[in-house]
Amino acid sequence: MTLALTPEQQAVFDFIESTKEHVFITGRAGTGKSTLLNHLAWHTDKQVVICAPTGVAALNVGGQTIHSLFRLPIGLIADSDISLNAEIRKLLNTIDTVVIDEVSMVNADLVDAIDRVLRKARGRALDAFGGAQIVMFGDPYQLPPVPGDADERAYFHDHYRSMWFFDAKVWLDAPLHIVELATVHRQKDPRFAAMLTAVRHGRVTAEIAEELNRAGARTAPDDAITLATRNDTVSRINKAALDRLPGRVKTARAEVTGDFGGRTFPADEALELKPGARVMFLRNDADQRWVNGTIGVVTTIRDTVWVEVDGEEFEVQPSVWEKIKYSYSASTKELRKDTVGEFQQFPLRLAWAVTIHKSQGSTYDRAMLELGDRVFSAGQTYVALSRLTNLGGLYMSRPLRPSDIIVDTDVRRFMSEAPRIVATALERPADRA
């Protein structure tokens, strides 16, 4: 689904297209980072590769994992030797721009490894990233990098200011333009948007907390999705709700072909459904009948699944997620984007409950926040609250506590110290001439 760009999104796109500057595109939840990335993927005139830190994230943006693209080992890389064959050298020499999605999950060691690989492959040891442009998307207030074992944590403590991508050593040599998208498309109520900003930055006043808790204290309607911190909570809620429905479970099994690899799939390998099951769509529809995160109810299950959304029934066909591998074409001397594996399944997931992590990128009109005994990850409460379009759709299993609002101290330091550019103030070389 192609959406028209806003003026600020267009300004960022034009800046990327007309310069070789490194750019980090951030912004609050719902500011259209994904829309801009999708537009860049389809409309750029540059030789662009798109990558992400995890397999599911890479599938969702039609790219390749960072480790696969750059042939990097899993885990801490440090100063270990990186060998490159002729094929990968040709591929990396063809690239104009590397786009990294969900960059907040990428640690500093991996960013420096990407830098080393590109310098080596492109034969430009003195140029950051071998002269390639780096464009990164993400919000460090939402998804942190996953800490490794004790030895890895000790290494980062000794060699880096923090684990975060913005503390990679390469940025000492390479200026990074930080562009913050400002226009929030998800929330139309400026008061609620301001409250979310306060949660994002850890500046929740007693008045804001009271207002959120007052709104959340109401009894949730049956159609409110539960956003929970833990996988086991989500599985228990979904299984119990499915079991309460009459009739037998019907199972749709995914078809996995080619070199898909791993066991982390973008949808359930075995999707269990019954008529009456509440489901969430996992992809945008090309005909714009639903988007990622739309909630509906299964009405009929045959070879296809019929889902009712807001009083209208739609036939849902299986979707295909393609696993991509970039390669170099000697005949065209250009990048080639090959499909090496496919995962086919209905783009649906049971949706009485979903983890806060998996709700990332989704939008809900009504949701119950099940924060459990405690929030255990920075940004978790912000991600959950910012899925909602309005304060009236907020319900909570318990009141928010000060300990639920966690902001990583390194993120706070980086985002307060680093100069940020308003998207519409970006200048292209032609503008400066």
N, C-alpha and C positions, 0 to 999 in steps of 0.2 A: 504494500500500500504506500503510495507516494503522497506525501503531504507537502503543501507549499511552505517554504521557509518564511519565518518572520524576518523583519529587517535586521535584527541582531544576529540571527543564525546565518543570514546571507552575508553579513559583514565578515563573520568568522570564516565561512567557506571561501570567500574571495581572498581573504588574507592568506589562508593555507595554499590556495591555488597559485597565488602570484608572488609568493616568497619561498625561501628555504628555511625560514625561522622555525625553531622548535616551539610547540604550543601545547599547553595543558589546558583543556577545556573542562571547566567544572561548573558548578551551580547547584542550587537547591533541587530537591526532588521535584520532578514535574516541570523542569525548565526546558525540556526538549533536547537533551544531549543525545538520546538515541535517534531522534528524528534527524538531527544534523549528521550523525555518523552514517546513517543509512543513505542520506542524500550524497554525502561525500563518496561513499562506496560506488554509487551508481553514476555519478555525474562528473567525477574528477577526470581531468585530461592527463594526469600524472600516472606513472607506473606505481601503483599503490598495493601494498600487502596489508591485510588486516589480521591482527592476532589478539589473543586474550590469554589470561593465566590458566584458565580451566577449560576442559573439554566442552562442557555445556555452554559456557560463555562464548567460546569460539563458534560453536554451532549456531548460536542465536544471532551472531553478526556475520555469518557466512565466511568465517576465516579459519585460521589454523592456530593451534596452541603455540605459545611462545617457544616452549622447549622443542616442539617438533619442527617449527619453522627454522630455528637457528641451530638445530642439532645440539642442544644443550642437555647435560645430564640433570636428572631430578635431584633436588637437594642443594646444599651449599656448594657453590662453584669456586669461590675465592680465587686464588691465582693458579688453579690447576690448568694444565695444558689443554687447549682446545684445538682439535684437528679438523681441518676442512678439506673435503675432496673437491675435485674440479667442478662437479655438478653444483654444489652449494655455492662455490665461489662465483660461478656464472650467474646463478639466481640472484645472489645478493648484490652483484654489480649492476643488475638491471633495475634495481629499485630506486625510485625517487623518494618515496615517502613510506615510512612504517607507521601504521595506525595501531595503537594499543588501547583496547577497551578494558574497562574495569581495572584501570591501572592502580587503584588504591590497594588491590590485592597483590600487587607485584612488589617484591622487596628490593632494597637498594643493591644487594649483591647481584640479582638477576639483571637489573638495569645496566650495571657496570659490565656484566658478561655480554649483553647485547652490544654494548659499545665496543668491547674488545673484538667480538666476532666480526662486526662490520668494518672496523679499522683493518683487521687482518685480511678479510676477504676482498676488500676493495683496494688494498695496497696504499692506504692513506693513513699511516700510523699517527700523524700529527693532527688529524682532523677528528673532532668528536663524531662518533657514529659513522666514521669513514666518509663524511660529507653527506650522508643521507639525512632527510628531514624526519623528525620524530613528532608525531601528533598523538596526544594521549587524552583519553576521556575517562572521567570518573569523579566521584565525590568522596574525599577522604573522611568526611563526617559520617559516611554510611558503611563502607566495607573495609575493615582493616586487613593487612597481610596476616597470614596464619603463622604464629611463632613455631619454630622447630623444637628439637630436643634441647637439653641443657647445654650441650656443646655448641650448637648453632647459636643459641642465645648469647653465650659467652663470647663467641666470635664477633657477633654484631656489637656487643657492648665494647669490645676492645678496638674495633676497626671503623665503626660508623657512629654518627651522632644518634641515629635511630635505624630501625629496620625499614622505614618507609621509603618509597621510590624517590621522593624528593630529596633525600639525603644521600643519594648515590654520588660517588666522587666525580663522575663525569660532569655534573652540573657546575663544578668549580671552573671548568673550561668552556662550557657551552651555555650561553644565556637562554633562559627558559621564559617564554611569555605565558603568563597565567591569565586566561580569559574566563571571566565568570558571567555565565548567562544569567540575566536578572529577571526576565519575564516568566512568572509562574503560570503555567497553563492548566494545572490540575485543580488548584484552589482559586475560586473566584472571590471569596470573602477575604478582604484585606486583613481583617482582624485575626482570622484563623491562620492566614499565611504568616502574619507577624508572630503569632504564638509558636508556630512551627520553627521559625527562624530562631526564636529564643531557646527552644529545645535543642536545635542543631548546634548552637554555640554554647550551651550550658549556662544560659543566663535566664533561667526560669525564676520569676518572682513569685512571691506567695499568692499574689492576685491571679497570675496565669495558672499556677497549679490548682488553685481553688476553682477556677473556671473550667479547666479540663476535667477535674474530678467531679464537679457538679454535673457536667454533661455526661460523663461516663458512668455515673451511678445508676442510670435508668436500666430497666429490664430490656435486654436485647430482643428484637423481633426474631422470628424463626429464620428469616432469610439473611441474617447478618453472618458473615463469614468470621470464624475465629482465627486470629493471628497469634500463634504461640511461639515461645522461645525454644521449645524442645521438640525433636522429632517424635519421641514416644508419645507425647501428649497429642500431637496431630494424628498419629496412626490410631490411637485409642478412640478419639472422637469420631474419626471417619468410619472406622470399622463398626463402632456401636450404632451409628446412624444408618449405615448400609444394612446392618443386620435387622434393624427395626422395620425396614420396608418389607412388604409382602413379596412373595415370589422367589425364584431361584436366581442366584448370581449368574450373569453371563460374562465370560472373559474374552477380551480381545487381546490376542498375542501379537506383539510387534514382529515385523519382519526386518531382520538385520542382515545386510548383504555387504560384501566387499571387506575392505580393511577398516572396519569401524573401530575395533580395539576397545579394551577397557570394559568396565561395567557401569560407568556413569552415563546414563542415557538422558536425553532431554524430556522424556515422558516415561510413564510406567511401561516396563517390558510386558507385564501382564496387567491389563487394565480391567478391574472388576466393576461392573455396572449393573444396576437394575432400573426399571422405570421408576421415576420419582427421585432418583439420585441427583443430588446437587453437584454440579461440576463447574470447573473454571476452565476457560479457554487458555491455551498455552501459546497461541500465535495470533497475530493479526490476520484478518480475513482480507483477501485481495479485493473482494466486493464491498468491503467496509461494513459488513453485517455485524461483526464483533471485533474486539481487539484483545490483545493479551491481557488477561485479568477479568474479562467479562464473565459474570456468573449466570448460569442457566440451570434448568431442570430437565433431565432426560425424560422423554415421553414415550419413545418407541425404540426398540433395538432389533434391527434385522441385519442385513449386510452392512448397512450404514446406521448411524445413530441420529435420531431426531432429538433436538434440544429446543426447549422453549425459552426465549429470552424476552422479557418485558411483554408478555402476551402474544408473541409471534413465534411460530415454529420454524426451525431451520434444519435442513438435512446437512449433516456434517460428514464429510468424507475423510478418510485417512490422509494425514500429511506426511511429507517426506522431508526429513532433515538430512542434508548432505554433508559428509565429512570432506573437507577441502584440503588439497595439498597444492602448494605453489611449485611451479617448476619453470625452467628456462627453455624456450623454444628456439632451437638453433636456426630454424627456417625463417621465422619472423623476427628473431632477435628481440623478442619481447617476453614478458611474463606470461605464463599459462596457468590458468586456474582449473585444476582437474578435480573431478569427483572420484574419490577413492573408496568411499563407503556410503551406505544409506541406511537410515533408520526410519521405518514406516509405521506409524501408529496414529490413532485418533488423537487430535491435539487437545485432549481433555485430561483433567485430573479431578479426583473427588475433592469437593470444596466446602464441606462443612467446616474444615479447618485446614490451614496451611502454615508452614513455619514462616516466621518473619523473614528469614533469609531468602526463602523461595518466593516470597511476595514481592521481592525487589523488582521494580519496573512496572508493577501492576497498579491499577487504580480501582478503588472500591467506594461505593456510596455509603455502605454500612459495614462496620466491622467491630467484633468483640476482641479486645486486647486481653490475652491470657498471659500475663507476665510471670506467673508462677511465684516461687519463693523469692526469686531475685532475677534481675537483669545481669547477665554475665559478660556482655560484650559492648565495647564502646559503639555508640551510634544506634544500638538496637531499638531503643524506644523511639528515636527520631524516625528510623525507617518505618516502623509500624504506624506511627501517627501520620506520617506524610503520605501513606497510601490513600488516605481518605480525602474525598473532595470537599467535605464540609464538617464543621463541628457537630452538627445535628446527627451525623451518622456514627458518632463515637460512643462505644460502650466498653466498659472495663470490668474485669472480674474482681479487681480491687483498686483502691486509690493509688495514684502515683506517689512514690516516695522520692525524696531527694537523691537516694542512692540509685534510682532508676535512670537518672540523667547523667550519662557517662560520656565525657568528651576526652579523647586522647590528648595528652599534654603536648605531644610533638606536632599533632595536627593543628592545635591551637597556636602553637609557636609559628609554624610555617605559614598558616593562613593569615596571621596577624603581621608577620614580618615581610612576607613576599609581596612585592608590588603587583597589583592586579589591574588589568585593563578592562574597561567597560567595552563590550563587544562592538557597539556602534561607534566607538572612538578609534577603532583600528584603522590604520592607514596602509594602503597598498603602495608599492613604489611609484605607481603612476599618479597617485594622489599627492605625493610629496614633490613630484617633478614641477 
